[in-house]
Amino acid sequence: MPTSINYGMEILTEPLNPPQVGSGGYARLNPHSQVLPAGWKHPHPDTRPLPCAILAEHDVAIKMRDGVTLYADVYRPPEPSAPVPAILCWSPFGKKFNGAMSLQLMTPWSLGIPKGTLSGLEKFEGPDPADWVPRGHAIVNIDIRGTGDSGGIMALLGSQEAEDGHDTIEALAAMAWCNGAVGMAGNSHFAIAQWFIAATRPPHLKAIAPWEEGCGDLYREQFGRGGIYKGSLYNRLIVKCMLRGRPGTESPRRMWEKDPLVNRWWKDKRPDMRKIQVPTYIIGTWTNTMHGMGAIRGWLEVDTPQKWLRWHPWQEWYDLWGNPQALPELLAFFDHFLKGADNGWDQTPRVRMAVLRFGNKDPQSYENVVEHDFPIPRTEYRKLYRDLGSAAGPDGRRKLSEAAPSAPAVASYDWDDVEGANFTHTFEATTRLVGIPKAVLYMSCADHDDMDVYVQLEKLDADGQQMISLNIPWKSILVTSFDQFTKDRASEVVQYKGPEGILRASHRAMDEAGSMHPNWPLHPHDKEEKIRPLGTVVRLDIGIWAVGTEAGTMGTHGSPTDFVGLPIWSHGISVWFHVVPCVFFAHGHMGPHGFLYKPRAERQQGSYLNSGRKWLTNSSKGVEPFTDTHHPQLGGNLPQTSAAASSNFLYQP
């Protein structure tokens, strides 16, 4: 067995490149301590000097219950010092591979984060010791099992990482310098691991911050969305270029090739968040195509009243290191729960949301909008029907209508039609779409017994062109429009085009009781149901990634400036679209703006929210209120909720 966890089946692995001195900050195993004086500077040119002296303990050995040794670097106040809490930073990317290196290597313009922001002691995607040690915290950067010089074969999250994290937390709490309180923070893998580790309930784990989201299901949200393998980025970038260790790692690629259905190994990659009982501060963003739904499930399922949700409009690393709001809040959270500071953290609003505006607007997005819960309780779920009986417009798009069709109708296209089927909806006023969309499609194919179906929600401008949202502030970069982006900079890291839903038709079975929300159906993915005989019409319920978008904005002359649309398409398949409801929810002051709806046998559809309330938004004139009358959200067959007015405000920490 490659790990100490017995799945009752063969777990396939693949080799990793061994660590090399000088690559990604790696240094040979050399347990030792040194005091880095105030003013010390990491050799990376973009780092800043340390604001105070820091004791750095390199390659601290921590023994796991199965005898494997992991190695960690500990950054804490120099002796003599009172005991301090520990923040454990858990990921496989190398304990000395830092944020300064990663921003330079992997992002355009370093995401607009100024040089001199980071000290170079931070682990990639983790908190910076230069911020935390002066506040009386220790930062622990660890090489997890199978990475760096740590022993064993790397497990990809699941029970093995949960077990190792549990043992590490208890070992840290017992160290003489620790006050017995341990927290966890960081984004991406850091955040995902927290779901698994916290669910084991280590006695000395006092709080977690799955910061910048954390995928909640490696099959359904990362490697096998909709039953279709989506692990190429992990294979090409992470395994080949970022992971370093001996002798290898569990291989989702090989496990998929062996069996593309959910088995015991894949089931172990979905944490049971209901077992988490410690204070939890969850961060999420609409623009990440891997982590957002895990953050939402965490909010819904973590079993403690002491939990907070902040949704922001930025790329995850920008929010972690560049958003001036983020660090003070995270410090206050851990000061409160790891040190007992009476600092008013408990008065922080439990839910704050963000709404993207797309394009280059001022403000670029609405942030820190206080809500009572998520999904927003005032949501009014609406169904939109694809008007298949009407003729397509000059742009090839048909309409979405709130009126159910009076007669059956069909729309079709061939698999090699890259545009698929496209539908638009125009709102009569500015509209905010905030929540979880869902598409219901009735589809058939005369030539194949399966279909890969994609549905995407797009925002269009007044000319019907797709709009883009920038994931970092415009003011932080050197261009002022998307037309000025070169191809190498126009990546998903900084550009967001809207949420997507994916489903392979043979995986259409649903577990409604296990679904976290009616608009996010849980597909078991444990069997294939091929479509036979060919041409049979099947119903597909497709959850769309959560959305937080302003659908329309009136121009200065009263003309619409934004439209929104929904595309559906499929590859390698001839597809027929039958009349089916598409559910939207609306939230906002609505104007004559639209949505594009593209059906391809590879895409999904959406819904929107409704409410009546006031928002406060930042503007050049200060804080100005305006009234929401609708809140779009793509929803399933749900009853409409009353649009009772309530007071909302912009939280300014």
C-alpha positions as CSV (number, residue, x, y, z in Angstrom):
1,M,0.0,0.0,0.0
2,P,1.3,3.5,-0.9
3,T,0.0,5.0,2.3
4,S,-1.0,3.8,5.8
5,I,-4.7,4.0,5.0
6,N,-6.2,0.8,3.7
7,Y,-8.8,1.3,0.9
8,G,-9.1,-2.4,0.1
9,M,-7.9,-1.7,-3.4
10,E,-4.7,-1.0,-5.3
11,I,-3.8,2.7,-5.2
12,L,-1.8,3.7,-8.3
13,T,1.1,6.1,-8.0
14,E,3.5,8.0,-10.2
15,P,7.0,9.3,-9.6
16,L,7.9,12.8,-8.6
17,N,10.9,14.7,-9.6
18,P,13.3,14.8,-6.6
19,P,14.0,18.1,-4.9
20,Q,17.1,20.0,-6.2
21,V,19.1,22.4,-4.2
22,G,18.4,26.0,-5.3
23,S,15.1,25.1,-7.1
24,G,12.0,26.5,-5.5
25,G,14.0,27.5,-2.4
26,Y,15.0,24.0,-1.5
27,A,18.0,23.4,0.7
28,R,19.4,20.1,1.8
29,L,18.0,18.5,5.0
30,N,19.9,20.4,7.8
31,P,18.1,20.7,11.1
32,H,19.3,23.9,12.8
33,S,18.1,27.2,14.3
34,Q,19.1,30.8,13.5
35,V,17.8,34.2,14.6
36,L,17.1,36.4,11.6
37,P,17.6,40.0,12.8
38,A,15.3,42.9,12.1
39,G,16.2,44.2,8.7
40,W,17.2,40.8,7.4
41,K,16.2,40.4,3.7
42,H,15.5,37.3,1.7
43,P,17.7,37.1,-1.4
44,H,14.7,37.4,-3.8
45,P,14.8,40.9,-5.1
46,D,11.0,41.6,-4.6
47,T,11.0,40.9,-0.9
48,R,11.0,43.3,2.1
49,P,13.2,43.5,5.1
50,L,12.0,41.9,8.3
51,P,10.3,44.3,10.7
52,C,11.6,42.4,13.8
53,A,13.9,39.6,14.7
54,I,12.5,36.1,14.0
55,L,13.7,32.7,15.3
56,A,13.8,30.3,12.3
57,E,14.0,26.6,13.2
58,H,14.7,24.6,10.0
59,D,13.7,21.0,9.4
60,V,12.0,20.3,12.7
61,A,11.2,16.5,12.7
62,I,7.6,15.5,13.5
63,K,6.8,11.8,13.8
64,M,3.5,10.4,12.4
65,R,1.6,7.5,14.1
66,D,2.9,5.0,11.4
67,G,6.5,6.0,12.0
68,V,6.9,8.3,9.0
69,T,8.8,11.6,9.7
70,L,7.7,14.9,8.3
71,Y,9.9,18.0,8.3
72,A,8.8,21.6,9.1
73,D,10.2,25.1,9.4
74,V,9.0,27.0,12.4
75,Y,9.1,30.8,12.5
76,R,8.5,32.3,16.0
77,P,9.6,35.1,18.4
78,P,13.2,34.7,19.6
79,E,13.8,33.4,23.1
80,P,13.1,34.4,25.7
81,S,9.4,34.6,24.8
82,A,6.1,33.7,26.4
83,P,4.4,30.7,24.8
84,V,2.7,31.5,21.5
85,P,0.0,29.9,19.3
86,A,0.9,28.1,16.1
87,I,-0.5,28.6,12.6
88,L,0.0,25.4,10.6
89,C,0.4,25.9,6.9
90,W,-0.2,22.5,5.2
91,S,0.5,21.9,1.5
92,P,2.8,19.9,-0.8
93,F,4.5,22.8,-2.6
94,G,7.7,23.1,-0.7
95,K,8.2,24.8,2.6
96,K,10.6,27.3,1.2
97,F,8.9,27.9,-2.2
98,N,7.5,31.4,-1.4
99,G,4.9,33.8,-2.7
100,A,7.5,36.2,-4.2
101,M,8.7,33.3,-6.4
102,S,5.3,32.1,-7.4
103,L,3.9,35.6,-8.3
104,Q,6.9,36.2,-10.6
105,L,6.6,32.7,-12.2
106,M,2.9,32.2,-12.6
107,T,1.0,35.5,-12.8
108,P,0.8,38.6,-15.0
109,W,2.1,41.8,-13.4
110,S,2.5,39.8,-10.1
111,L,-1.3,40.4,-9.8
112,G,-0.5,44.0,-9.2
113,I,0.9,43.2,-5.7
114,P,3.7,45.7,-5.1
115,K,7.3,44.7,-4.7
116,G,8.2,44.7,-1.1
117,T,4.9,43.3,0.1
118,L,6.2,39.9,1.1
119,S,9.2,38.9,3.2
120,G,10.0,35.6,1.3
121,L,9.5,33.5,4.5
122,E,5.9,32.8,3.5
123,K,5.1,29.5,1.9
124,F,3.3,29.7,-1.4
125,E,-0.4,30.4,-0.7
126,G,0.3,30.9,3.0
127,P,0.6,33.7,5.6
128,D,3.8,35.7,5.9
129,P,5.8,35.2,9.2
130,A,6.9,38.8,9.0
131,D,3.2,39.8,9.6
132,W,2.5,37.2,12.3
133,V,5.6,36.8,14.5
134,P,5.5,40.5,15.6
135,R,1.9,39.8,16.7
136,G,2.9,36.9,18.9
137,H,2.2,33.9,16.6
138,A,4.4,31.1,15.2
139,I,4.1,30.1,11.6
140,V,4.8,26.5,10.8
141,N,5.5,25.6,7.1
142,I,5.6,21.9,6.6
143,D,6.6,19.5,3.8
144,I,3.7,17.0,3.9
145,R,4.2,13.3,3.4
146,G,6.2,12.4,0.4
147,T,7.3,16.0,-0.4
148,G,10.7,17.5,0.1
149,D,12.6,15.4,2.6
150,S,9.5,14.1,4.4
151,G,9.0,10.4,4.3
152,G,6.4,8.2,2.7
153,I,4.5,8.5,-0.6
154,M,2.5,11.7,-1.1
155,A,-1.2,11.1,-0.4
156,L,-3.6,13.4,-2.3
157,L,-5.6,14.7,0.7
158,G,-8.2,12.3,2.0
159,S,-7.8,10.3,5.2
160,Q,-4.0,10.0,5.0
161,E,-3.5,13.8,5.0
162,A,-6.2,14.2,7.7
163,E,-4.4,11.7,9.9
164,D,-1.0,13.3,9.4
165,G,-2.4,16.8,10.0
166,H,-4.0,15.6,13.3
167,D,-0.7,14.1,14.5
168,T,1.2,17.3,13.5
169,I,-1.2,19.6,15.4
170,E,-0.9,17.5,18.5
171,A,2.9,17.4,18.2
172,L,3.1,21.2,17.8
173,A,0.8,21.8,20.8
174,A,3.1,19.8,23.0
175,M,6.2,21.8,22.1
176,A,7.6,24.0,24.8
177,W,7.3,27.3,22.9
178,C,3.5,26.7,22.0
179,N,0.7,27.8,24.3
180,G,-1.3,24.8,23.3
181,A,-3.5,26.5,20.7
182,V,-3.1,25.7,17.0
183,G,-4.8,27.2,14.0
184,M,-4.7,26.5,10.3
185,A,-4.7,29.1,7.4
186,G,-4.0,29.5,3.7
187,N,-5.6,29.0,0.4
188,S,-6.1,26.2,-2.2
189,H,-4.5,23.0,-0.9
190,F,-4.0,24.7,2.5
191,A,-7.8,25.3,2.6
192,I,-8.8,21.9,1.3
193,A,-6.7,20.1,3.8
194,Q,-8.3,22.0,6.6
195,W,-11.7,20.4,5.9
196,F,-10.2,17.0,6.2
197,I,-7.9,17.6,9.2
198,A,-10.5,19.6,11.2
199,A,-13.1,16.8,10.7
200,T,-10.8,14.5,12.8
201,R,-11.2,17.0,15.7
202,P,-7.6,17.3,17.0
203,P,-8.0,18.4,20.6
204,H,-5.6,21.3,20.3
205,L,-7.0,22.7,17.0
206,K,-8.8,25.8,18.1
207,A,-9.7,27.6,14.8
208,I,-9.4,27.3,11.0
209,A,-9.4,29.7,8.2
210,P,-10.0,28.0,4.8
211,W,-8.8,31.2,3.3
212,E,-9.6,31.8,-0.4
213,E,-11.8,28.9,-0.6
214,G,-11.2,25.2,-0.5
215,C,-12.5,22.6,-3.0
216,G,-14.8,20.3,-1.1
217,D,-14.8,17.2,-3.4
218,L,-11.8,16.2,-5.5
219,Y,-13.9,14.2,-8.0
220,R,-16.9,16.5,-8.5
221,E,-15.2,19.8,-8.2
222,Q,-11.7,19.2,-9.6
223,F,-10.7,16.0,-11.4
224,G,-14.0,14.7,-12.6
225,R,-16.5,17.6,-12.9
226,G,-19.7,16.1,-14.3
227,G,-18.1,12.8,-14.8
228,I,-15.5,14.2,-17.3
229,Y,-11.8,14.1,-16.5
230,K,-10.4,17.6,-15.9
231,G,-7.0,16.8,-14.4
232,S,-4.8,18.0,-17.3
233,L,-3.6,21.1,-15.5
234,Y,-2.7,19.1,-12.4
235,N,-0.8,16.6,-14.5
236,R,1.1,19.1,-16.6
237,L,1.8,21.9,-14.1
238,I,1.5,20.7,-10.6
239,V,2.9,17.1,-10.8
240,K,5.6,17.8,-13.4
241,C,6.7,21.3,-12.4
242,M,5.7,22.1,-8.8
243,L,5.7,18.9,-6.7
244,R,9.1,17.6,-5.5
245,G,9.6,14.5,-3.4
246,R,10.6,10.9,-3.1
247,P,9.5,8.4,-4.3
248,G,6.1,9.5,-5.7
249,T,2.5,10.5,-5.2
250,E,-1.0,9.0,-5.5
251,S,-2.0,9.5,-9.1
252,P,-5.6,10.7,-9.9
253,R,-4.8,10.3,-13.6
254,R,-3.9,6.6,-13.3
255,M,-6.8,6.0,-10.9
256,W,-9.2,7.5,-13.4
257,E,-7.7,5.5,-16.3
258,K,-8.3,2.4,-14.2
259,D,-11.8,3.2,-13.2
260,P,-13.5,6.6,-14.1
261,L,-16.4,6.0,-11.6
262,V,-16.4,7.0,-7.9
263,N,-15.0,4.2,-5.8
264,R,-13.7,4.0,-2.2
265,W,-10.6,6.0,-3.0
266,W,-12.6,8.9,-4.6
267,K,-15.2,8.9,-1.8
268,D,-12.3,9.4,0.6
269,K,-11.5,12.6,-1.2
270,R,-14.7,14.3,-0.1
271,P,-14.4,15.6,3.5
272,D,-17.3,15.3,6.0
273,M,-17.6,18.9,6.9
274,R,-20.4,18.2,9.3
275,K,-17.8,16.8,11.7
276,I,-16.0,20.2,12.0
277,Q,-16.8,22.0,15.2
278,V,-14.1,24.6,15.7
279,P,-14.5,28.4,14.8
280,T,-14.2,28.7,11.1
281,Y,-13.6,31.8,8.9
282,I,-14.4,30.9,5.2
283,I,-13.3,33.0,2.2
284,G,-14.6,32.5,-1.3
285,T,-14.7,34.1,-4.7
286,W,-16.9,33.7,-7.8
287,T,-13.9,33.7,-10.1
288,N,-12.2,30.5,-9.1
289,T,-13.3,27.5,-11.1
290,M,-12.2,24.9,-8.6
291,H,-12.8,26.0,-5.0
292,G,-16.0,28.1,-4.7
293,M,-18.5,25.3,-4.2
294,G,-16.4,23.8,-1.5
295,A,-16.5,27.1,0.4
296,I,-20.3,27.2,0.1
297,R,-20.7,23.6,1.3
298,G,-18.4,24.5,4.2
299,W,-20.6,27.4,5.2
300,L,-23.7,25.2,5.0
301,E,-22.3,22.2,6.8
302,V,-19.6,23.1,9.3
303,D,-21.2,22.4,12.7
304,T,-20.5,25.4,14.8
305,P,-22.3,28.8,15.4
306,Q,-18.9,30.4,15.3
307,K,-18.4,30.6,11.6
308,W,-18.0,33.5,9.1
309,L,-18.3,33.7,5.4
310,R,-16.7,36.5,3.3
311,W,-17.1,36.5,-0.5
312,H,-14.7,38.7,-2.4
313,P,-14.3,39.7,-6.1
314,W,-10.6,39.0,-6.4
315,Q,-8.2,36.3,-7.5
316,E,-7.3,34.2,-4.4
317,W,-3.6,35.2,-4.1
318,Y,-4.4,38.8,-4.6
319,D,-6.9,38.7,-1.7
320,L,-4.4,36.8,0.5
321,W,-1.4,39.1,-0.1
322,G,-2.7,42.3,-1.8
323,N,-6.2,43.1,-0.4
324,P,-5.6,45.6,2.5
325,Q,-8.7,44.2,4.2
326,A,-7.6,40.6,4.4
327,L,-4.6,40.6,6.8
328,P,-6.1,42.7,9.6
329,E,-9.2,40.5,9.6
330,L,-7.3,37.2,9.7
331,L,-5.1,38.5,12.5
332,A,-8.1,39.6,14.5
333,F,-9.8,36.2,14.0
334,F,-6.8,34.2,15.2
335,D,-5.9,36.7,18.0
336,H,-9.5,36.2,19.3
337,F,-9.6,32.4,19.1
338,L,-5.9,31.4,19.7
339,K,-5.0,34.1,22.2
340,G,-8.3,35.0,23.8
341,A,-8.1,38.6,22.7
342,D,-11.3,40.6,23.4
343,N,-10.9,42.5,20.1
344,G,-14.5,42.7,18.9
345,W,-14.1,39.9,16.3
346,D,-17.4,38.4,17.5
347,Q,-19.2,41.5,16.2
348,T,-18.0,40.8,12.6
349,P,-20.9,40.2,10.3
350,R,-21.4,36.5,9.7
351,V,-22.0,36.8,6.0
352,R,-20.6,39.3,3.5
353,M,-21.0,39.0,-0.2
354,A,-19.5,40.5,-3.4
355,V,-21.1,41.3,-6.8
356,L,-19.0,41.5,-9.9
357,R,-19.8,44.2,-12.5
358,F,-17.6,43.2,-15.4
359,G,-15.7,45.5,-17.7
360,N,-13.9,48.6,-16.3
361,K,-16.4,50.2,-14.0
362,D,-16.2,52.3,-10.9
363,P,-16.6,50.7,-8.5
364,Q,-15.2,47.6,-10.1
365,S,-17.4,45.5,-7.9
366,Y,-19.5,45.7,-4.8
367,E,-17.8,44.3,-1.7
368,N,-18.6,43.5,1.9
369,V,-22.4,43.5,1.4
370,V,-23.8,42.2,4.6
371,E,-26.3,39.4,4.4
372,H,-28.1,37.2,7.0
373,D,-27.2,33.9,5.3
374,F,-26.1,32.3,2.0
375,P,-27.9,31.5,-0.2
376,I,-29.6,34.8,0.4
377,P,-32.9,34.1,2.2
378,R,-34.9,36.6,0.2
379,T,-34.1,34.7,-3.0
380,E,-37.0,34.5,-5.5
381,Y,-36.4,31.6,-7.8
382,R,-37.6,32.1,-11.4
383,K,-37.8,29.7,-14.3
384,L,-36.8,30.9,-17.8
385,Y,-37.8,28.7,-20.7
386,R,-35.8,28.4,-23.9
387,D,-38.0,29.7,-26.7
388,L,-37.2,27.0,-29.2
389,G,-40.2,27.8,-31.5
390,S,-39.1,31.3,-32.3
391,A,-36.6,32.1,-35.1
392,A,-33.1,32.9,-34.1
393,G,-32.0,36.5,-34.4
394,P,-29.3,37.9,-36.7
395,D,-26.7,36.9,-34.1
396,G,-28.0,33.3,-34.1
397,R,-29.4,33.6,-30.6
398,R,-32.9,32.7,-29.5
399,K,-34.7,34.1,-26.5
400,L,-35.3,32.9,-22.9
401,S,-38.8,33.6,-21.7
402,E,-40.6,33.5,-18.4
403,A,-43.7,32.1,-20.2
404,A,-43.8,28.4,-20.5
405,P,-44.1,27.2,-24.2
406,S,-47.5,26.3,-25.4
407,A,-46.4,23.6,-27.7
408,P,-43.4,21.2,-28.0
409,A,-40.4,22.5,-30.0
410,V,-36.9,21.3,-30.8
411,A,-33.6,23.1,-31.6
412,S,-30.7,21.2,-33.0
413,Y,-27.1,21.7,-34.1
414,D,-24.2,19.5,-35.1
415,W,-21.3,18.6,-32.8
416,D,-18.8,20.5,-34.9
417,D,-20.8,23.8,-34.5
418,V,-18.5,25.6,-32.1
419,E,-21.2,28.1,-31.2
420,G,-23.6,25.4,-30.1
421,A,-27.1,26.8,-29.2
422,N,-27.4,30.3,-27.8
423,F,-30.1,32.0,-25.8
424,T,-30.4,35.5,-24.4
425,H,-32.6,37.1,-21.8
426,T,-33.1,40.9,-21.4
427,F,-33.9,42.3,-18.0
428,E,-35.8,45.6,-17.8
429,A,-33.6,47.1,-15.1
430,T,-30.2,46.6,-13.5
431,T,-30.2,43.1,-12.0
432,R,-27.9,41.3,-9.6
433,L,-27.5,37.5,-10.0
434,V,-26.3,36.1,-6.7
435,G,-26.6,32.4,-5.8
436,I,-26.5,28.9,-7.3
437,P,-27.9,28.5,-10.8
438,K,-29.3,25.3,-12.2
439,A,-30.1,24.1,-15.8
440,V,-32.6,21.4,-16.7
441,L,-32.2,20.1,-20.3
442,Y,-34.0,17.5,-22.2
443,M,-31.6,16.2,-24.9
444,S,-31.1,13.5,-27.4
445,C,-28.5,12.4,-29.9
446,A,-29.2,10.2,-32.9
447,D,-25.6,9.1,-33.4
448,H,-24.1,8.4,-30.0
449,D,-25.1,6.8,-26.7
450,D,-23.6,9.5,-24.5
451,M,-23.1,13.3,-24.4
452,D,-20.8,15.7,-22.6
453,V,-22.9,18.7,-21.9
454,Y,-21.6,22.2,-21.0
455,V,-23.7,25.2,-20.1
456,Q,-22.1,28.6,-19.5
457,L,-23.6,31.9,-18.2
458,E,-22.1,34.9,-19.9
459,K,-22.6,38.6,-19.6
460,L,-22.9,40.5,-22.9
461,D,-22.5,44.2,-23.7
462,A,-25.0,46.3,-25.6
463,D,-23.5,45.0,-28.9
464,G,-23.9,41.4,-27.8
465,Q,-20.2,40.8,-27.2
466,Q,-19.1,38.7,-24.2
467,M,-17.8,40.8,-21.3
468,I,-15.0,39.9,-18.9
469,S,-14.4,40.6,-15.3
470,L,-10.9,41.5,-14.1
471,N,-9.9,39.5,-11.0
472,I,-7.6,42.1,-9.7
473,P,-8.0,45.9,-9.4
474,W,-7.5,47.8,-12.6
475,K,-5.6,50.5,-10.8
476,S,-2.9,48.0,-9.9
477,I,-1.8,47.1,-13.4
478,L,-0.5,48.9,-16.5
479,V,-3.4,48.5,-18.9
480,T,-6.9,50.0,-18.8
481,S,-8.9,47.7,-21.1
482,F,-9.0,44.1,-22.1
483,D,-8.1,45.0,-25.6
484,Q,-4.6,45.9,-24.3
485,F,-4.0,42.4,-22.9
486,T,-1.5,40.3,-24.8
487,K,-2.4,36.6,-25.2
488,D,0.1,35.4,-22.6
489,R,-1.5,37.7,-19.9
490,A,-5.1,37.0,-20.8
491,S,-5.3,33.9,-18.6
492,E,-8.0,32.6,-16.2
493,V,-5.8,33.7,-13.3
494,V,-6.9,37.4,-14.0
495,Q,-9.9,37.1,-16.3
496,Y,-13.3,35.7,-15.5
497,K,-16.0,35.1,-18.1
498,G,-18.8,33.5,-16.1
499,P,-19.8,30.3,-14.4
500,E,-20.1,27.0,-16.1
501,G,-22.0,23.7,-15.5
502,I,-20.8,20.3,-16.8
503,L,-22.4,16.9,-17.0
504,R,-21.8,13.6,-18.9
505,A,-25.2,12.3,-19.8
506,S,-24.5,8.8,-18.7
507,H,-23.8,10.2,-15.2
508,R,-27.1,11.9,-14.9
509,A,-28.4,10.0,-11.9
510,M,-28.9,12.2,-8.8
511,D,-28.8,11.7,-5.0
512,E,-31.3,14.4,-4.0
513,A,-31.0,13.6,-0.3
514,G,-27.2,14.1,-0.4
515,S,-27.4,17.4,-2.4
516,M,-26.4,20.5,-0.4
517,H,-28.9,22.6,-2.3
518,P,-31.7,21.9,-4.8
519,N,-29.8,23.8,-7.5
520,W,-26.6,21.9,-6.9
521,P,-27.5,18.2,-7.4
522,L,-25.2,15.5,-6.1
523,H,-24.4,13.1,-8.9
524,P,-23.1,9.8,-7.4
525,H,-21.0,9.0,-10.5
526,D,-20.9,5.4,-9.4
527,K,-22.5,3.9,-12.6
528,E,-22.9,4.7,-16.3
529,E,-26.4,4.8,-17.9
530,K,-25.8,4.9,-21.6
531,I,-28.5,6.4,-23.7
532,R,-30.2,3.5,-25.5
533,P,-31.8,3.2,-27.9
534,L,-30.0,6.0,-29.8
535,G,-32.1,9.2,-30.0
536,T,-33.9,8.7,-26.7
537,V,-34.6,12.0,-24.9
538,V,-33.1,12.2,-21.4
539,R,-33.5,14.8,-18.7
540,L,-30.2,16.4,-17.4
541,D,-30.2,18.4,-14.2
542,I,-27.0,20.4,-14.3
543,G,-25.8,22.6,-11.4
544,I,-24.0,25.7,-12.5
545,W,-21.1,27.1,-10.4
546,A,-22.3,29.8,-8.1
547,V,-22.6,33.3,-9.5
548,G,-22.5,36.8,-8.1
549,T,-22.9,39.2,-11.1
550,E,-24.6,42.5,-11.9
551,A,-26.5,41.7,-15.0
552,G,-27.2,45.2,-16.3
553,T,-26.3,48.8,-15.8
554,M,-28.1,51.8,-17.4
555,G,-25.9,54.1,-19.5
556,T,-25.8,57.8,-19.0
557,H,-28.4,58.3,-21.8
558,G,-30.8,55.7,-20.4
559,S,-29.7,53.0,-22.9
560,P,-28.6,49.5,-21.8
561,T,-24.9,49.0,-21.5
562,D,-24.8,45.3,-20.4
563,F,-26.5,42.1,-21.5
564,V,-26.2,38.6,-20.1
565,G,-26.5,35.3,-21.9
566,L,-26.4,31.5,-21.5
567,P,-24.6,29.2,-23.9
568,I,-24.9,25.4,-24.2
569,W,-22.8,23.1,-26.4
570,S,-21.3,19.7,-26.9
571,H,-18.2,18.2,-28.6
572,G,-18.2,15.2,-30.9
573,I,-22.0,14.8,-30.7
574,S,-25.0,15.8,-32.8
575,V,-27.4,17.2,-30.3
576,W,-31.1,18.1,-30.1
577,F,-32.5,20.5,-27.6
578,H,-36.1,20.1,-26.4
579,V,-38.3,22.6,-24.5
580,V,-37.1,22.8,-20.9
581,P,-37.2,25.3,-18.1
582,C,-34.2,27.3,-17.2
583,V,-34.4,28.9,-13.8
584,F,-33.1,32.3,-12.9
585,F,-33.1,34.4,-9.7
586,A,-32.9,38.1,-9.7
587,H,-31.7,40.6,-7.2
588,G,-31.4,44.3,-8.0
589,H,-32.8,47.3,-9.7
590,M,-33.5,45.9,-13.2
591,G,-33.1,47.6,-16.6
592,P,-33.3,46.6,-20.2
593,H,-30.3,44.3,-20.2
594,G,-29.9,40.7,-21.1
595,F,-28.4,37.3,-20.6
596,L,-27.0,35.1,-23.3
597,Y,-27.9,31.4,-23.0
598,K,-25.8,29.0,-25.2
599,P,-26.8,25.4,-25.1
600,R,-24.1,23.0,-26.3
601,A,-24.2,19.4,-25.4
602,E,-21.3,20.4,-23.2
603,R,-22.7,23.3,-21.2
604,Q,-25.4,24.2,-18.7
605,Q,-27.9,26.9,-17.8
606,G,-28.7,29.2,-14.9
607,S,-31.1,31.1,-12.6
608,Y,-31.3,34.3,-10.5
609,L,-32.5,36.0,-7.2
610,N,-35.1,38.5,-6.1
611,S,-35.3,40.8,-3.2
612,G,-36.3,44.2,-2.0
613,R,-33.6,46.0,0.0
614,K,-31.1,48.8,0.1
615,W,-27.4,48.4,-0.7
616,L,-24.7,50.8,0.2
617,T,-21.8,51.1,-2.2
618,N,-18.6,53.0,-2.3
619,S,-18.4,55.8,-4.8
620,S,-16.4,58.9,-5.3
621,K,-19.1,60.8,-3.4
622,G,-18.9,58.5,-0.4
623,V,-21.5,55.8,0.5
624,E,-24.7,56.1,-1.5
625,P,-27.8,53.9,-1.1
626,F,-29.9,52.4,-3.9
627,T,-32.8,50.0,-3.9
628,D,-32.8,46.4,-5.1
629,T,-36.0,45.1,-6.6
630,H,-34.7,41.8,-8.0
631,H,-31.9,39.4,-7.2
632,P,-31.3,36.8,-10.0
633,Q,-30.3,33.3,-9.2
634,L,-30.6,30.3,-11.4
635,G,-32.8,28.0,-9.4
636,G,-34.6,24.7,-9.7
637,N,-38.3,24.0,-9.1
638,L,-38.5,26.0,-6.0
639,P,-41.3,28.1,-4.5
640,Q,-40.9,31.9,-4.7
641,T,-40.0,33.5,-1.5
642,S,-41.4,36.8,-0.3
643,A,-39.4,39.9,-1.1
644,A,-39.7,41.4,2.3
645,A,-37.5,44.4,2.7
646,S,-34.6,44.4,5.1
647,S,-31.7,46.7,5.9
648,N,-28.3,45.9,4.4
649,F,-25.1,47.8,4.6
650,L,-21.6,47.9,3.4
651,Y,-19.4,46.6,6.2
652,Q,-16.3,48.6,6.6
653,P,-13.8,46.8,8.9
